[in-house]
Amino acid sequence: MSQRATVNDVEIRGPV
């Protein structure tokens, strides 16, 4: 798994 946030992660968890 990548440690960088993907666009999908940002949609779910947000930028923080």
N, C-alpha and C positions, 0 to 999 in steps of 0.2 A: 504493500500500500504506500501511497505517496504522502509525505508530510504536508505538501502544499494543498491549500484548499482549492477544490475545483469549482467551476461555475455552478454545478449541481449542489455542492456543499453550501455555497453562499446563499442559494435560494432557500435552503432548509435551515441552516444554523445561523446564517448572517455573517458579516465580515469579522465579527469578534469571536 
